[in-house]
């Protein structure tokens, strides 16, 4: 069977087109395999980033508190003396900033109020005074608990008790309100 020039040309053209299609298929398969491989690597990297990191403490904090004024009125501030010692568990000797959090508790340990008490810088030892706002609570005995926090330190806490006393009243006025009224009246 002898083919004409036209038929030979058509066959060569079809072979060329078929060869290009095969090359495109090979490229598509190669690209798909590379894409799947890269997707696998990205997912593997994602999972490795979700690891939990545990930080070993390098400082030990020791907190001591003493309430300066043991009897206060509801709504006043409680003056508290803070003594904070830091011991280094490694060779690193530096000043750190420690957060202080407070809780005001009933004697049965039920929390009435809590909040941020401030920041204290300490290299080895620091003694300072802070003020804790007392909410409007009923007269009685309460406990103040203060806790230290720092990401690289073993936390510490200490407690002291205090009393909230009742405001003296003259009828529906407190003594202070009555005194201010008299000053305003007589100028």
Secondary structure, 3 states (H helix, E strand, C coil): CCCCHHHHHHHHHHHHHHHHHHHHHHHHHHHHHHHHHHHHHHHHHHHHHCCCCCCCCCEEEEEEEEECCCEEECCCEEEEEEEEEEEECCCCCCCEEEEEEEEEEECCCCEEEEEEEEEEEECCEEEEEEEEECCCCCCEEEEEEEEEECCCEECCEEEEEEEEECCCEECCEEHHHHHHHHHHHHC
